[in-house]
Amino acid sequence: MKRVTLFAALLSSLAVFTACNRNANKTPLDSGEPLVEVRWGNRAARQNPQQQTANPAKDNRRYNDNIGNRPSRQTINRPYDDSPAQRYQSDNTAPYARQTHSSSSSTTAADLALALPAPRRDLPEQRLTRKAYTASFNHQTLMPNWVAWKLIRDHTYGSHQRSSVKFSEDYDVDASYRVNTFDYNRSGYDRGHMCPAGDNKWDSQTMAQCFLMTNICPQGHNLNSGDWNDLEIKCRDWARHYGEIYIVCGPILYDNAHRRIGQRHKVTVPDAFFKVVLCMKGTPKAIGFVYRNEDGHRPMHEYACSVDEVERITHFDFFPALPDNIEKTVEAHANFGAW
């Protein structure tokens, strides 16, 4: 009798064990529970699908989060179509400039109005508006035609250092013309800033934007680290002294044939560089500079010239927003000692 009872107990236990296994092996679909896949969620969310609702919009942000909040090309709402003719003529806002930032330190369109040169219809141009400057990018030379900005006293100071930033291709430019840092490798030329890093230490975003390759030209190392750098420092001194100045600079191409660098993208090497500076504090004044893209060292005043002379060389019309009488006066003469 004991043996029969023991055998019956074993059969009962086996039945219970089998039923438990069947329940444990059921999937959410077998059990009638909703199947929720949270691919980018945490472990707790995957273990408790009923407590988690999938949010595709949130999950799609993973790409931006992984590359420093830079928008992908697909998410940029461009104010122009992608045809070449429209691309070179339209003003285009950089993805970085779309980010929220403090207006107290930003350079507004009104601030830049005095700095922007008049458009040239004979020159390919895509205008790129940044937080601190505006660049006119040329798809043929793969350099900026010019870069313009307003430099104020507060922007000459800051804790954001260039050592923490790397050169970056500009995703606001079509891929066919998107220069990258490798195009300069072993070229014999520096990646020369037009709007310099020293003018952008006041903000992490402006520091990053000045390292976009659309703000860069092939520049001889001796010039980049020498006389050109001295002029950049002098401009910051002037901004501190006067409170604010307007600056435009860019490459100069004298001849029809030019050397090009780069493996995938052929970047034109400038013959020289120009910089024009305007001060409206007190008696308005302006001054220009022209530097050959070559080795050498000369006193700064020997590079100085009138803005009219720079206009003759470059065919740009600088400071067109000035009243005609002031523009004519300040651009006709260069008095380095008056600065």
Secondary structure, 3 states (H helix, E strand, C coil): CHHHHHHHHHHHHHHHHHHHHHHHCCCHHHHCCCCCCCCCCCHHHHHCHHHCCCCHHHHCCHHHHHCCCCCCHHHCCCCCCCCHHHHHHCEEECCHHHCCCCCCCCCCHHHHCCCCCCCCCCCCCEEEECCCEEEEEECCCCEEEEEEEEEEHHHHCCCCCHHHCCCECCCCCCHHHCCCHHHHCCCCCEEEECCCHHHCCCCHHHHHHCCEHHHEEEECHHHHHCHHHHHHHHHHHHHHHHCEEEEEEEEECCCCCCCEECCCCCEECCCEEEEEEEECCCCCEEEEEEEECCCCCCCHHHCEECHHHHHHHHCCCCCCCCCHHHHHHHHHCCCHHHC
